[in-house]
Amino acid sequence: MKVPKAVTVGQGKLNLDLDTGSGDLWVFSTETPKDQSQGHNLYMPTSKSKRLDGYSWEITYGDMSSAGGDVFLDTVSIGNVTASSQAVESAKKVSDQFAKDKATDGLMGLSFSILNTVEPKSQTTFLDTVLKQLEKPLFTCNLKHGQPGSYDFGYIDDSKHTGEIAYTNVDNGQGWWGFTAESYSIGGGSNSTHSFHGSQHRGAPGSSIDGIADTGTTLMLLSDDVVQEYYGQVQGAKNDEQQGGWVFPCDARLPDFTLSISGYNAVVPGKFMNYQSVGSVCFGGLQSVGSSGGVPNIFGDVFLKSQFVVWDTEGPRIGFAPQA
């Protein structure tokens, strides 16, 4: 489940989704139309807030949800980390998906700042704004399956993971936390389909899978051939157009899914692949990214909840270890 983080924006607390797949910090505010903002906590610009005259923003996400508005500079704090002059994007319009999601009052983008949509001059993400004051130029996430997880900025809490952290290089050329898994396997031991193997996925050589680590995407979205291979191991699984993806009997045995990343095997337990029940069947946590060009494979929350993850801007690099 997605559990938004309480963030102090200006004078008030808002529940924001921390999203490593985008670069905008935007909020429901007193400028948001009442029929869209009902039930949400609102950002209230004060005399201490500085409006950036002539600046605007508009963002559309992968699921086609969207928002847009104007821009203030204000104080933003998570825990004991404070940005004193952070671009806060005030929503003057939001799509239905956001209006109906009463648990969330906006998003905090934690991608690289190149993805920020503010015009005429893009603004820095919260992470880039506070980077110099952090002990280390990184943050970590320890997301959990079926319970609240945690984020830490500027340090690594070694009590939250076991073993060494395995790092791999990040390709941030497009602003995302992109990395390559050298190979993958389905199942384990004698049930494993092929240990590590592969054909080419999304233009990567050999058996590798290129993708982005994205806390803002709930599911794991990979290429058709990988997804079909996985559900080929699940009795009764089918791609159901009505449900919008792969479904299976709720009591089906789901194999583990393992990604090999710089020699480290990141295992997603099979039970994580049961995302939710829809009627008499269950909807899979692994789905197809689709065939539209330019959409990367996405290692979303289903994958990230299986790992302790370090997002290090130096390098940049991303690190994985088993959760404690």
Secondary structure by P-SEA (a helix, b strand, c coil): cbbbbbbbcccccccccccccccccccccccccccccccbbbbbbccccccccccccccccccccccccbbbbbbbbcccccccccbbbbbccccccccccccccbbbbcccccccccccbbbbcccccccccccccccccccccccccccccccccccccccbbbbbbbcccccccccccccccccccccccccccccccccccccbbbbbbcccccbbbbcaaaaaaaacccccccccccccccccccccbbbbbbbbcccbbbbbccccccccccccbbbbccccccccccccccccaaaaaaccccccccccbbbbbccc
